[in-house]
Amino acid sequence: MIFLVLFAIPVWILSYLLRRRVGGLVALLVGTAAVPIILRLTDRFFAEWAAVLNVIGGSYAALIGLVGVVLWLQRRPARAHECRACLYDLSGNVTGVCPECGTILPSVSEAELAMARREPSPEPVVLAERLSA
């Protein structure tokens, strides 16, 4: 019984980590298709239980596939240099508009620009010398 859980978890983890990518979809398809294949290979050992195992295995494969599709369809969070709408790489873009989808990018506030331009604070020794003088 624990095998069923241990089989599904890696399939779901891969489909989530590689969400919206071909690799995640491949992991999901391979993991879902493996259940009926394993059942077909074990039919000769469990001939009297084959019909029951096929129903249970088919339901289990459907569960793995359904949960995996839901996880695979989750949206990836946009990184700092990506468009929030289409995840296009915006490295070096200074126009303020995504060239892929036309989304207007949020502008950097004046406070953030001032913090970026600010010089680093003086060393503690230099600051102590200025205070003592």
Secondary structure, 3 states (H helix, E strand, C coil): CHHHHHHHHHHHHHHHHCCCCHHHHHHHHHHHHHHHHHHHHHCCCCHHHHHHHHHHHHHHHHHHHHHHHHHHCCCCCCCCCECCCCCCECCCCCCCECCCCCCECCCCCHHHHHHHHCCCCCCHHHHHHHHHC
